[in-house]
């Protein structure tokens, strides 16, 4: 039994690449990326200052970095972008 092209077209399922689907736009993505960058820089600077220089100043840098990460996480988890 042979199948015709028309029968094949009717049963053929078109596969689409996942990137073709539009993801919802995240208006806060740039803000979150900047907050993540600031967090990383402050955390690294805080660790260096803590071990090389003044421990109290290093702790303060780390505490500020953690606060910034909490803000970024809250934006992401609470979906402020809507």
MDTraj code that builds the backbone (N, CA, C; nanometers):
import mdtraj as md
import numpy as np

residues = "UNK UNK UNK UNK UNK UNK UNK UNK UNK UNK UNK UNK UNK UNK UNK UNK UNK UNK UNK UNK UNK UNK UNK UNK UNK UNK UNK UNK UNK UNK UNK UNK UNK UNK UNK UNK UNK UNK UNK UNK UNK UNK UNK UNK UNK UNK UNK UNK UNK UNK UNK UNK UNK UNK UNK UNK UNK UNK UNK UNK UNK UNK UNK UNK UNK UNK UNK UNK UNK UNK UNK UNK UNK UNK UNK UNK UNK UNK UNK UNK UNK UNK".split()
xyz = np.array([
    [0.0837, -0.1172, 0.0000],
    [0.0000, 0.0000, 0.0000],
    [0.0887, 0.1242, 0.0000],
    [0.0652, 0.2107, -0.0911],
    [0.1458, 0.3324, -0.1010],
    [0.0646, 0.4520, -0.0537],
    [0.1367, 0.5480, 0.0015],
    [0.0687, 0.6704, 0.0448],
    [0.0965, 0.7811, -0.0550],
    [-0.0016, 0.8581, -0.0786],
    [0.0162, 0.9712, -0.1692],
    [0.0709, 1.0893, -0.0918],
    [0.1144, 1.1880, -0.1660],
    [0.1678, 1.3080, -0.1019],
    [0.0621, 1.3790, -0.0172],
    [-0.0601, 1.3768, -0.0641],
    [-0.1670, 1.4435, 0.0093],
    [-0.1917, 1.3753, 0.1430],
    [-0.1925, 1.2427, 0.1431],
    [-0.2114, 1.1687, 0.2681],
    [-0.0949, 1.1953, 0.3633],
    [0.0243, 1.2030, 0.3071],
    [0.1421, 1.2288, 0.3890],
    [0.1352, 1.3676, 0.4531],
    [0.0901, 1.4663, 0.3768],
    [0.0782, 1.6025, 0.4285],
    [-0.0253, 1.6110, 0.5395],
    [-0.1320, 1.5325, 0.5286],
    [-0.2371, 1.5363, 0.6296],
    [-0.1918, 1.4752, 0.7608],
    [-0.1036, 1.3771, 0.7543],
    [-0.0592, 1.3101, 0.8765],
    [0.0730, 1.3637, 0.9294],
    [0.1372, 1.4483, 0.8522],
    [0.2673, 1.5008, 0.8924],
    [0.2507, 1.6092, 0.9987],
    [0.3269, 1.5975, 1.1063],
    [0.3247, 1.6981, 1.2127],
    [0.4460, 1.7878, 1.1953],
    [0.4210, 1.9151, 1.1852],
    [0.5303, 2.0117, 1.1664],
    [0.5962, 2.0401, 1.3010],
    [0.7257, 2.0198, 1.3079],
    [0.8018, 2.0496, 1.4282],
    [0.8549, 2.1916, 1.4191],
    [0.8354, 2.2688, 1.5239],
    [0.8857, 2.4055, 1.5255],
    [0.9900, 2.4199, 1.6345],
    [1.0923, 2.4937, 1.6035],
    [1.1998, 2.5175, 1.6990],
    [1.1463, 2.6016, 1.8146],
    [1.1861, 2.5700, 1.9394],
    [1.1349, 2.6443, 2.0549],
    [1.1641, 2.7944, 2.0494],
    [1.2709, 2.8347, 1.9820],
    [1.3033, 2.9765, 1.9761],
    [1.2058, 3.0537, 1.8875],
    [1.1295, 2.9858, 1.8082],
    [1.0335, 3.0537, 1.7224],
    [0.9146, 3.1068, 1.8026],
    [0.8885, 3.0427, 1.9163],
    [0.7794, 3.0897, 1.9999],
    [0.8231, 3.2163, 2.0709],
    [0.7358, 3.3133, 2.0735],
    [0.7709, 3.4386, 2.1382],
    [0.7563, 3.4234, 2.2884],
    [0.8629, 3.4575, 2.3583],
    [0.8558, 3.4573, 2.5031],
    [0.7949, 3.5897, 2.5482],
    [0.7249, 3.5867, 2.6602],
    [0.6711, 3.7138, 2.7088],
    [0.7844, 3.8100, 2.7418],
    [0.7656, 3.9363, 2.7075],
    [0.8715, 4.0337, 2.7288],
    [0.8805, 4.0700, 2.8762],
    [1.0013, 4.0642, 2.9263],
    [1.0270, 4.0974, 3.0653],
    [1.0787, 4.2404, 3.0700],
    [0.9921, 4.3328, 3.1129],
    [1.0315, 4.4733, 3.1143],
    [1.1404, 4.5015, 3.2166],
    [1.1516, 4.4175, 3.3179],
    [1.2485, 4.4408, 3.4241],
    [1.3790, 4.3648, 3.4018],
    [1.3944, 4.3020, 3.2871],
    [1.5132, 4.2205, 3.2627],
    [1.6416, 4.3018, 3.2708],
    [1.6440, 4.4198, 3.2119],
    [1.7650, 4.5026, 3.2166],
    [1.7963, 4.5458, 3.3595],
    [1.6948, 4.5815, 3.4343],
    [1.7158, 4.6211, 3.5744],
    [1.7699, 4.5039, 3.6540],
    [1.7114, 4.3860, 3.6339],
    [1.7591, 4.2672, 3.7052],
    [1.9028, 4.2333, 3.6674],
    [1.9367, 4.2460, 3.5393],
    [2.0740, 4.2181, 3.4966],
    [2.1719, 4.3156, 3.5614],
    [2.1357, 4.4450, 3.5678],
    [2.2226, 4.5432, 3.6329],
    [2.2355, 4.5138, 3.7820],
    [2.1262, 4.4769, 3.8467],
    [2.1332, 4.4431, 3.9887],
    [2.2221, 4.3210, 4.0113],
    [2.2141, 4.2224, 3.9225],
    [2.3015, 4.1052, 3.9338],
    [2.4479, 4.1424, 3.9154],
    [2.4759, 4.2307, 3.8210],
    [2.6134, 4.2749, 3.7990],
    [2.6670, 4.3484, 3.9220],
    [2.5860, 4.4371, 3.9781],
    [2.6275, 4.5102, 4.0984],
    [2.6496, 4.4128, 4.2138],
    [2.5620, 4.3136, 4.2264],
    [2.5777, 4.2129, 4.3313],
    [2.7106, 4.1392, 4.3183],
    [2.7419, 4.0946, 4.1991],
    [2.8654, 4.0183, 4.1774],
    [2.9878, 4.1032, 4.2098],
    [2.9889, 4.2270, 4.1599],
    [3.1044, 4.3150, 4.1839],
    [3.1202, 4.3428, 4.3333],
    [3.0095, 4.3756, 4.4007],
    [3.0175, 4.4051, 4.5441],
    [3.0576, 4.2820, 4.6254],
    [3.0070, 4.1660, 4.5881],
    [3.0413, 4.0440, 4.6621],
    [3.1902, 4.0120, 4.6479],
    [3.2430, 4.0234, 4.5276],
    [3.3859, 3.9969, 4.5074],
    [3.4696, 4.1010, 4.5788],
    [3.4318, 4.2293, 4.5654],
    [3.5063, 4.3349, 4.6331],
    [3.5001, 4.3167, 4.7842],
    [3.3840, 4.2797, 4.8350],
    [3.3697, 4.2573, 4.9785],
    [3.4573, 4.1446, 5.0286],
    [3.4672, 4.0369, 4.9520],
    [3.5530, 3.9249, 4.9934],
    [3.7002, 3.9656, 4.9929],
    [3.7407, 4.0394, 4.8909],
    [3.8804, 4.0840, 4.8838],
    [3.9111, 4.1776, 4.9996],
    [3.8221, 4.2741, 5.0229],
    [3.8446, 4.3686, 5.1331],
    [3.8442, 4.2960, 5.2669],
    [3.7547, 4.1997, 5.2826],
    [3.7464, 4.1257, 5.4083],
    [3.8759, 4.0523, 5.4400],
    [3.9344, 3.9864, 5.3403],
    [4.0542, 3.9061, 5.3649],
    [4.1837, 3.9858, 5.3573],
    [4.1850, 4.0950, 5.2812],
    [4.3085, 4.1712, 5.2635],
    [4.3120, 4.2953, 5.3523],
    [4.1998, 4.3630, 5.3633],
    [4.1967, 4.4910, 5.4344],
    [4.1145, 4.4834, 5.5612],
    [4.0297, 4.5815, 5.5772],
    [3.9471, 4.5961, 5.6956],
    [3.8284, 4.4996, 5.6892],
    [3.8134, 4.4159, 5.7933],
    [3.7064, 4.3170, 5.7932],
    [3.5682, 4.3810, 5.8049],
    [3.5553, 4.4878, 5.8807],
    [3.4254, 4.5541, 5.8962],
    [3.3772, 4.6132, 5.7637],
    [3.4672, 4.6744, 5.6894],
    [3.4310, 4.7303, 5.5593],
    [3.3934, 4.6183, 5.4621],
    [3.4664, 4.5093, 5.4679],
    [3.4352, 4.3937, 5.3836],
    [3.2980, 4.3369, 5.4152],
    [3.2657, 4.3285, 5.5442],
    [3.1338, 4.2793, 5.5844],
    [3.0233, 4.3703, 5.5307],
    [3.0445, 4.5011, 5.5396],
    [2.9434, 4.5953, 5.4920],
    [2.9212, 4.5804, 5.3411],
    [3.0281, 4.5616, 5.2650],
    [3.0136, 4.5400, 5.1196],
    [2.9336, 4.4140, 5.0921],
    [2.9615, 4.3096, 5.1668],
    [2.8901, 4.1829, 5.1478],
    [2.7439, 4.1987, 5.1871],
    [2.7151, 4.2685, 5.2976],
    [2.5764, 4.2898, 5.3398],
    [2.4978, 4.3692, 5.2349],
    [2.5605, 4.4705, 5.1790],
    [2.4944, 4.5502, 5.0752],
    [2.4693, 4.4640, 4.9509],
    [2.5673, 4.3793, 4.9155],
    [2.5506, 4.2904, 4.8010],
    [2.4336, 4.1944, 4.8231],
    [2.4219, 4.1421, 4.9438],
    [2.3110, 4.0510, 4.9741],
    [2.1775, 4.1234, 4.9654],
    [2.1719, 4.2467, 5.0139],
    [2.0475, 4.3249, 5.0060],
    [2.0071, 4.3476, 4.8604],
    [2.1051, 4.3776, 4.7762],
    [2.0761, 4.3970, 4.6335],
    [2.0261, 4.2672, 4.5706],
    [2.0833, 4.1550, 4.6103],
    [2.0376, 4.0257, 4.5568],
    [1.8954, 3.9956, 4.6025],
    [1.8603, 4.0306, 4.7254],
    [1.7238, 4.0129, 4.7727],
    [1.6262, 4.0955, 4.6884],
    [1.6634, 4.2176, 4.6560],
    [1.5787, 4.3041, 4.5736],
    [1.5585, 4.2418, 4.4355],
    [1.6678, 4.1943, 4.3757],
    [1.6581, 4.1317, 4.2430],
    [1.5708, 4.0070, 4.2489],
    [1.5871, 3.9263, 4.3527],
    [1.5063, 3.8049, 4.3658],
    [1.3596, 3.8384, 4.3853],
    [1.3308, 3.9419, 4.4621],
    [1.1921, 3.9823, 4.4841],
    [1.1286, 4.0273, 4.3530],
    [1.2034, 4.1014, 4.2721],
    [1.1517, 4.1447, 4.1421],
    [1.1196, 4.0225, 4.0562],
    [1.2094, 3.9256, 4.0571],
    [1.1890, 3.8061, 3.9747],
    [1.0738, 3.7202, 4.0267],
    [1.0695, 3.6973, 4.1574],
    [0.9690, 3.6074, 4.2123],
    [0.8304, 3.6689, 4.2170],
    [0.8223, 3.7973, 4.2401],
    [0.6923, 3.8631, 4.2471],
    [0.6414, 3.9057, 4.1103],
    [0.7223, 3.8856, 4.0091],
    [0.6863, 3.9170, 3.8699],
    [0.6347, 4.0606, 3.8571],
    [0.7209, 4.1524, 3.8916],
    [0.6885, 4.2950, 3.8875],
    [0.6736, 4.3422, 3.7438],
    [0.7168, 4.2647, 3.6474],
    [0.7192, 4.3077, 3.5084],
    [0.5812, 4.3159, 3.4434],
    [0.4766, 4.2778, 3.5084],
    [0.3433, 4.2789, 3.4455],
    [0.2779, 4.4129, 3.4527],
])
top = md.Topology()
chain = top.add_chain()
for i, resn in enumerate(residues, 1):
    res = top.add_residue(resn, chain, resSeq=i)
    for name in ("N", "CA", "C"):
        top.add_atom(name, md.element.get_by_symbol(name[0]), res)
traj = md.Trajectory(xyz[None], top)
